Amino acid sequence: MNTYEYEKVWSDYKAGRMEGEMALGHTLQHVGKLYEAMGIVTKTQRSLQEQFTQLANEVKTLGSEANRVQKAADLDRLSQLVASFTLSKRALANLRVDVDRLLAHTGLPPSPKGKPKLSKPDGSA
């Protein structure tokens, strides 16, 4: 038995060109096709839900990984700053030693704060 479109079955039945049993048979075929389509839609919906859940979990994982990478980068930057600060402290200590040697060599007295008093270009202090 061929399946006719719903509109054709309905119009033929209303016009008396189709018996009730035949219209019922076509209707049952339509119902069967609807159940088949509904099963496909349900499977597709479940598959899409699983894919969505998987993607959501991947996004969480990527977010956690991004946070971990950012923290590592921040830690690396902090280590660089600490190393730079340490080098600056050493350079300052070396500079103090050099200034102390220069003061000792020139015989200039250090100021009370450890800085020499230099005269101004006009000769005043």
Secondary structure, DSSP 8 states (H G I E B T S, - for coil): -----HHHHHHHHHHTSS-HHHHHHHHHHHHHHHHHHHHHHHHHHHHHHHHHHHHHHHHHHHHHHHHHHHHHHHHHHHHHHHHHHHHHHHHHHHHHHHHHHHHHHHT--B-TTS-B----TTS--
